[in-house]
Amino acid sequence: MLSAMKEDGTWITLPERLTGNLLTTLKDSTRYFCPCCKTEMIIKAGTIKVPHFAHKNNSSCQASSEPESSYHLTGKRSLYDWFVSHNFQAKLEAYIPEIKKRTDILVTVDEKHYAIEFQCAFISESEFNERTTAYLSKGIIPIWILGAKRLQRNSKNEFSLSAFQWLFVNGTFEHPFLWLYCPETDQLAALKNITPFSKRTVFAELTSAPLNLLSPNHMSPRICMEFPFLLHWRRKRKSWGLHRVKTAKRSDPFFYELYTHHLSPSTIPIEIGIPIQGMFQIETPAIEWQAWLYMDVFQTKKLGEKMVMNEVLKHFKKRIITGDIKLRTLPLLKGKDAEDPVKKYIRFMEEMGYIKEEQAGTYTVIRQFTVPTTSDESITLESIFYQKSKLMIEKAYIHYNEI
């Protein structure tokens, strides 16, 4: 903690640097107490450590997030200074007694309160939800900013996101993003246009700028109105088809079902594995949940037969219950359910001419999926398919806002 209460009840925030004389003066002048649990605190400082307060004895302080790294202490101070420099009403390490929480920074704008949380250490999903819910119960809007050093970048537009990092995704279902900050470079960044290929691998655009060039008045990244990752997506899908077969096990329910349906990763229908807007709600890779829909529904239909949307959704829900399809936990995004990308996938298949809607929610199959017989044929058919459907896929990913 950077702040504490003195014996006379006044509040003190330690400076960024402490000389030996000043440190001695502060230590000898008074005792310090935690504003949350009221137990005694001591000053810790050194040539490496950022000056901070720590509980004198082992404490079960409910509002404490100790131990705090220098990275975290420096980061929240820099963010606090940033808000203050733009004349925002901000309080560092504000304690909210009604919910027994201490936020990194409490910002008030036009009578609205915002809890700025600079999260560097791992916390459990339950703790994340509990803290978020507690803030909202008092009308405080939480803004979570991840420590940027936790972000794993595989290439310019490919990243790896853990289930923990997915908790912090916010924005909208059409435009999800992550806030990140690095106190070492003083860069605030936004990871936007997040497009998951698998459970961890995502394509995204990372934009950043120094804090002194930004204003807190614009705490929303610029919306991206295009889908620039189709080429990356196709390469990753081809690699999945060619190499996933080498590690596929018949004991895996997904691959077992593929083989019983006379399919393999290298010869999966080319219409499977389409990037769909909102699919980040589904943790299971798009190529797998769309394959389940194909095996459960599309493969069972002959030309001219009827297909009902409710039937598709029924099979989708069944696969969720059995664990074959898993959903992603996104506590900061509410308002739509995981059926939304499934409906958009069906709508895409309609616009591509595979099904025709006869009446609301009822379709006629007018074209079969394309099933390659060899991996070489799959590569050729994939190229033809994406040449024809490139614009349709890009349009669908960006503009399918309403069903």
C-alpha positions in Angstrom: 0.0 0.0 0.0 1.2 3.5 -0.8 -1.2 5.2 1.8 -2.0 4.8 5.4 -3.6 6.7 8.4 -1.5 8.5 11.0 -2.3 8.4 14.7 -4.1 11.7 14.4 -6.4 10.3 11.7 -4.9 12.2 8.8 -4.1 10.4 5.6 -0.5 10.1 4.2 0.7 8.9 0.9 4.4 8.0 0.6 6.4 9.9 -2.1 7.9 7.9 -5.0 11.4 8.2 -3.5 12.5 8.5 0.1 15.9 9.8 1.2 17.4 8.2 4.3 16.7 11.3 6.4 13.1 11.6 5.3 12.6 7.9 5.9 13.9 8.2 9.5 11.7 11.3 10.1 8.6 9.5 8.9 9.3 6.4 10.9 10.0 8.3 14.1 7.2 11.0 13.8 4.2 8.8 14.4 2.6 5.4 14.1 0.7 4.3 11.0 -2.5 2.3 10.6 -4.3 0.5 7.9 -7.4 2.5 6.9 -9.2 -0.8 6.3 -8.5 -3.1 9.3 -7.0 -0.4 11.6 -4.0 -2.6 12.5 -0.5 -1.0 12.7 1.6 -0.7 9.6 5.3 -0.1 8.9 7.2 1.7 6.1 9.2 -0.5 3.8 11.8 1.1 1.5 15.2 0.5 0.0 17.3 0.9 -3.0 15.2 -1.5 -5.0 11.8 -1.5 -3.3 9.2 1.1 -4.0 8.4 2.9 -0.7 5.2 1.4 0.7 3.3 0.4 3.8 2.9 -3.1 5.0 1.0 -4.6 7.9 3.4 -4.9 10.9 2.1 -8.4 11.8 0.5 -11.0 9.7 -2.9 -9.6 8.9 -6.2 -11.1 7.7 -7.1 -7.7 6.3 -10.0 -8.3 3.9 -9.2 -5.3 1.8 -5.5 -6.0 1.5 -4.0 -7.4 -1.7 -0.5 -7.8 -0.3 2.1 -8.6 -1.3 2.2 -6.0 -4.0 5.0 -5.9 -6.6 7.0 -2.8 -7.4 5.5 -3.1 -10.9 2.0 -2.8 -9.4 2.9 0.0 -6.9 4.5 2.1 -9.6 1.7 1.5 -12.1 -1.1 2.5 -9.8 0.7 5.6 -8.8 1.4 6.6 -12.4 -2.3 6.0 -13.3 -3.3 8.1 -10.3 -1.0 10.9 -11.3 -2.4 10.7 -14.8 -6.0 11.3 -13.7 -4.9 14.1 -11.3 -2.9 15.8 -14.1 -6.1 16.0 -16.1 -8.0 17.6 -13.2 -10.0 14.5 -12.3 -11.2 14.0 -8.8 -9.2 10.9 -7.8 -8.2 9.2 -4.6 -5.4 6.7 -4.4 -6.2 3.5 -2.6 -9.6 4.6 -1.5 -11.3 2.4 1.1 -15.0 1.7 0.7 -16.1 0.5 4.2 -19.6 -0.6 3.2 -18.1 -3.4 1.0 -14.8 -3.7 2.8 -12.9 -3.1 -0.5 -9.8 -0.9 -1.2 -9.7 0.1 -4.9 -6.4 1.2 -6.5 -7.9 4.5 -7.6 -11.4 5.9 -7.1 -12.3 8.4 -9.7 -15.4 10.6 -9.6 -16.8 12.2 -12.8 -20.1 14.1 -12.8 -21.2 12.3 -9.7 -20.4 8.9 -11.2 -17.8 6.8 -9.4 -15.2 4.5 -11.1 -13.0 2.0 -9.4 -9.7 1.7 -11.4 -8.1 -1.6 -10.7 -4.6 -2.2 -12.1 -4.4 -6.0 -11.9 -0.9 -7.5 -12.1 -1.2 -10.6 -9.9 -3.4 -13.6 -10.6 -6.7 -13.7 -8.8 -9.4 -16.4 -9.0 -12.5 -16.1 -11.0 -14.6 -16.1 -7.8 -12.5 -13.2 -6.4 -12.8 -11.2 -9.6 -16.6 -11.7 -9.7 -16.9 -10.9 -6.0 -15.0 -7.6 -6.3 -16.8 -6.6 -9.4 -20.2 -7.3 -7.9 -19.3 -5.5 -4.7 -18.4 -2.3 -6.6 -21.5 -2.4 -8.7 -23.7 -2.9 -5.6 -22.5 0.6 -4.5 -23.0 2.1 -7.9 -19.3 2.1 -8.6 -18.3 1.2 -12.1 -15.1 -1.0 -12.1 -12.5 -0.5 -14.8 -10.0 -3.3 -14.9 -6.6 -2.7 -16.4 -4.2 -5.6 -16.8 -0.5 -5.4 -16.3 0.9 -5.5 -19.8 3.8 -7.7 -19.0 1.4 -10.6 -18.6 0.4 -10.5 -22.3 2.0 -13.2 -24.4 2.6 -12.0 -28.0 3.3 -14.8 -30.5 3.6 -12.5 -33.6 2.4 -9.1 -34.7 -1.3 -10.0 -34.6 -1.3 -13.3 -32.7 -1.5 -13.5 -28.9 -2.2 -16.1 -26.2 -4.9 -15.3 -23.7 -5.4 -17.4 -20.6 -8.8 -17.9 -19.0 -7.7 -15.4 -16.3 -7.1 -12.7 -18.9 -10.4 -13.4 -20.6 -12.1 -12.4 -17.4 -11.0 -8.8 -18.1 -12.4 -8.5 -21.6 -14.9 -5.7 -21.8 -16.5 -3.4 -24.4 -19.4 -4.8 -26.4 -20.1 -8.2 -28.0 -19.4 -6.6 -31.4 -16.2 -4.9 -30.2 -14.5 -6.6 -27.3 -11.2 -5.3 -26.0 -8.7 -5.5 -23.1 -7.0 -2.5 -21.3 -3.3 -3.0 -20.5 -0.7 -0.8 -18.9 3.0 -1.0 -18.5 4.6 1.3 -15.9 8.1 0.5 -17.2 7.3 2.1 -20.6 4.4 4.2 -19.4 2.3 2.9 -22.2 -1.5 2.4 -22.0 -2.6 -0.2 -24.6 -5.8 -1.7 -25.9 -6.0 -5.2 -27.3 -9.0 -5.0 -29.7 -10.7 -6.8 -32.5 -10.1 -10.0 -30.4 -10.7 -13.0 -32.6 -10.1 -16.4 -31.0 -9.0 -19.3 -33.1 -8.7 -21.7 -30.2 -9.0 -21.8 -26.4 -5.9 -19.6 -26.0 -4.8 -18.4 -29.4 -6.4 -15.2 -30.6 -5.8 -12.7 -33.5 -6.0 -9.1 -32.3 -4.7 -5.6 -32.9 -2.6 -4.0 -30.2 -2.5 -0.2 -30.1 -0.6 1.8 -27.4 0.5 5.3 -26.6 2.3 7.0 -23.7 0.0 8.2 -20.9 1.1 11.8 -21.4 -0.3 11.8 -24.9 -3.7 10.4 -23.8 -6.6 11.8 -21.9 -8.8 9.9 -19.4 -11.8 11.6 -21.2 -11.4 9.0 -24.0 -11.3 5.7 -22.1 -12.6 3.8 -25.1 -10.4 2.5 -27.9 -11.3 3.3 -31.4 -13.7 0.8 -32.9 -12.3 -1.3 -35.7 -14.9 -1.5 -38.6 -13.0 -4.2 -40.6 -11.8 -7.8 -40.2 -8.1 -7.8 -41.1 -7.2 -11.3 -39.9 -8.8 -13.5 -42.5 -5.5 -14.5 -44.1 -4.0 -15.3 -40.7 -7.2 -17.3 -39.9 -6.9 -19.3 -43.1 -3.3 -20.2 -42.5 -4.1 -21.3 -39.0 -7.0 -23.4 -40.2 -4.9 -25.1 -42.8 -2.2 -25.8 -40.2 -4.9 -27.3 -37.9 -6.1 -29.6 -40.7 -2.7 -30.8 -41.7 -1.1 -31.2 -38.3 -3.9 -31.8 -35.8 -4.3 -35.3 -37.1 -0.8 -36.1 -35.9 -1.9 -35.6 -32.3 -5.5 -36.6 -32.5 -6.6 -39.5 -30.3 -9.5 -41.7 -30.9 -10.3 -41.5 -27.2 -11.1 -37.8 -27.6 -14.9 -37.5 -28.1 -14.5 -34.9 -30.9 -12.0 -36.9 -33.0 -13.9 -40.1 -32.2 -17.0 -38.6 -33.6 -15.1 -37.3 -36.7 -13.9 -40.7 -37.5 -17.3 -42.4 -36.9 -18.7 -39.8 -39.4 -16.0 -40.7 -41.9 -14.2 -37.4 -41.5 -10.7 -36.4 -40.4 -9.1 -33.1 -39.5 -7.4 -32.8 -42.9 -10.7 -33.5 -44.8 -13.2 -31.6 -42.7 -15.8 -29.7 -44.8 -14.4 -26.4 -46.0 -17.5 -24.6 -44.6 -16.5 -25.5 -41.1 -14.2 -23.2 -39.2 -15.7 -19.9 -40.3 -14.9 -16.8 -38.1 -18.2 -15.6 -36.8 -18.9 -12.4 -34.9 -19.4 -13.0 -31.2 -17.8 -16.5 -31.3 -15.4 -15.5 -28.4 -18.3 -16.4 -26.1 -17.6 -20.0 -27.0 -14.3 -21.4 -25.6 -14.4 -24.4 -27.9 -12.7 -23.5 -31.2 -15.0 -22.5 -34.0 -13.7 -25.3 -36.2 -14.9 -27.8 -33.5 -18.3 -26.4 -32.5 -19.2 -25.8 -36.1 -18.1 -29.4 -36.8 -20.4 -30.6 -34.1 -23.3 -28.7 -35.7 -22.4 -30.3 -39.0 -22.3 -33.9 -37.6 -25.5 -33.4 -35.5 -27.6 -31.5 -38.1 -26.2 -30.7 -41.5 -24.8 -34.1 -42.3 -28.1 -35.7 -41.5 -30.1 -33.6 -44.0 -30.6 -34.4 -47.7 -31.2 -31.9 -50.3 -34.8 -30.5 -50.1 -35.2 -31.5 -46.4 -36.3 -29.1 -43.8 -34.0 -27.7 -41.0 -35.3 -25.8 -38.1 -33.3 -23.3 -36.1 -34.6 -24.6 -32.8 -33.3 -28.0 -33.8 -29.8 -26.6 -34.3 -29.9 -24.8 -31.0 -31.2 -27.9 -29.2 -28.2 -29.9 -30.4 -25.9 -27.0 -29.5 -27.3 -26.9 -25.9 -27.0 -30.7 -25.7 -23.3 -30.5 -26.6 -22.8 -27.9 -23.8 -24.4 -30.2 -21.3 -22.2 -33.1 -22.3 -19.1 -30.9 -22.2 -18.3 -31.3 -25.8 -18.8 -27.6 -26.3 -17.6 -25.2 -23.6 -18.5 -21.6 -23.0 -16.1 -18.8 -22.0 -16.6 -16.9 -18.7 -16.9 -13.2 -19.5 -18.3 -11.4 -16.4 -17.8 -7.9 -17.8 -19.9 -8.6 -20.9 -23.6 -9.2 -20.4 -26.7 -9.0 -22.6 -26.3 -11.8 -25.2 -26.1 -15.5 -24.9 -23.8 -18.0 -26.6 -26.6 -19.0 -29.1 -26.0 -15.7 -30.9 -22.9 -16.8 -32.9 -24.7 -20.1 -33.7 -27.6 -18.1 -35.2 -25.1 -15.9 -37.1 -23.4 -19.0 -38.5 -26.8 -20.3 -39.7 -27.5 -16.9 -41.2 -24.1 -17.0 -43.0 -24.9 -20.4 -44.4 -28.2 -19.0 -45.7 -26.5 -16.1 -47.4 -23.9 -18.4 -48.9 -26.7 -20.4 -50.5 -26.6 -23.6 -48.5 -30.1 -23.2 -46.9 -33.1 -21.1 -47.8 -35.4 -19.7 -45.1 -39.0 -20.7 -46.0 -40.5 -19.1 -42.9 -39.1 -17.7 -39.7 -36.7 -20.2 -38.2 -37.4 -22.9 -40.8 -35.1 -23.6 -43.7 -34.8 -25.9 -46.7 -31.4 -27.5 -47.5 -30.5 -26.5 -51.1 -26.8 -27.3 -51.1 -24.6 -29.8 -49.4 -21.3 -29.0 -47.5 -18.1 -29.7 -49.5 -16.2 -32.7 -48.1 -12.7 -33.2 -49.5 -11.4 -36.7 -50.0 -7.7 -35.9 -49.6 -5.7 -33.2 -47.9 -4.5 -31.9 -51.3 -8.1 -31.6 -52.5 -8.9 -29.8 -49.2 -6.3 -27.1 -49.9 -7.6 -26.6 -53.5 -11.3 -26.4 -52.4 -10.4 -24.1 -49.5 -8.8 -21.7 -51.8 -11.8 -21.6 -54.2 -14.2 -21.3 -51.3 -12.5 -18.3 -49.7 -12.0 -16.6 -53.1 -15.8 -16.7 -53.5 -16.8 -16.0 -49.9 -14.0 -13.6 -48.7 -16.1 -10.4 -48.8 -19.1 -12.3 -47.3 -17.1 -13.6 -44.4 -15.6 -10.1 -43.7 -19.0 -8.5 -43.9 -20.6 -11.1 -41.7 -17.9 -10.8 -39.0 -18.3 -7.0 -38.7 -22.0 -6.3 -39.5 -24.1 -9.1 -38.0 -25.2 -7.0 -35.1 -28.8 -8.1 -35.0 -30.5 -11.4 -35.7 
